[in-house]
Amino acid sequence: GPSRTLRSDTAKRLLALSASDMRPSEHRAIDATGTRRRLQALAAIDWALANDFWQAHILSPAKLRAKYETLRRQAMSERRKQ
């Protein structure tokens, strides 16, 4: 199931980012200015990669954004079952 903590390599990548390092891009679907939003995106990516179905279906930032609420609800549902 989903973890409430980030893996150390994911945390290191997150901490290495700064908003000033981010250049606007048409491919970026996640706002880089908010730490909470970055954490949410990384947690969603981490959970999706650990899920056989979502690993095959979340192939772009746009798809992650479009399916974020569904991913969040499923992760929370799995967490409650544990």
C-alpha positions in Angstrom: 0.0 0.0 0.0 1.0 3.7 -0.1 3.6 4.9 2.4 3.2 8.0 4.5 6.9 8.7 4.1 9.0 9.4 1.1 11.9 7.2 0.1 15.2 8.8 0.7 16.1 9.1 -3.0 12.7 10.8 -3.7 13.2 13.2 -0.7 16.7 14.1 -2.0 15.3 14.9 -5.5 12.5 17.0 -3.9 14.9 19.0 -1.7 17.2 19.6 -4.6 14.5 21.5 -6.5 13.8 25.2 -6.1 11.1 27.2 -7.8 13.7 29.4 -9.5 15.2 26.3 -11.1 11.9 25.6 -12.8 11.4 27.1 -16.2 7.9 27.4 -17.6 7.1 24.5 -19.9 4.1 23.4 -21.8 4.7 19.9 -20.5 4.6 20.9 -16.8 1.2 20.3 -15.4 2.2 20.7 -11.8 2.9 24.2 -10.3 6.4 24.2 -8.9 6.0 27.1 -6.6 4.3 25.3 -3.7 6.1 22.8 -1.5 2.8 21.1 -0.5 1.9 20.7 -4.2 5.3 19.2 -5.0 5.0 16.8 -2.1 1.5 15.8 -3.2 2.7 15.2 -6.7 5.7 13.2 -5.6 3.6 11.1 -3.3 1.0 10.5 -6.1 3.8 9.5 -8.5 5.4 7.2 -5.8 2.0 5.5 -5.1 1.1 5.2 -8.8 4.5 3.6 -9.6 3.8 1.0 -6.8 0.4 0.1 -8.3 0.3 -2.3 -11.2 -2.7 -0.6 -12.9 -1.7 3.0 -12.4 1.9 2.4 -13.3 0.8 1.6 -16.9 -1.7 4.5 -17.1 0.1 7.5 -15.5 2.6 8.3 -18.3 2.7 12.1 -18.3 2.3 15.1 -15.9 -1.0 15.9 -17.7 -2.4 12.4 -16.9 -1.2 12.7 -13.3 -3.0 16.0 -12.9 -6.2 14.6 -14.6 -6.3 11.5 -12.4 -4.9 13.0 -9.2 -8.2 12.9 -7.2 -8.9 9.3 -8.3 -5.4 8.3 -7.2 -5.8 10.1 -3.9 -9.1 8.5 -3.2 -7.8 5.0 -4.0 -4.6 5.5 -1.9 -6.7 6.7 1.1 -9.1 3.7 0.7 -6.2 1.3 0.7 -4.7 3.0 3.7 -7.9 2.6 5.6 -8.0 -1.2 4.9 -4.6 -1.7 6.5 
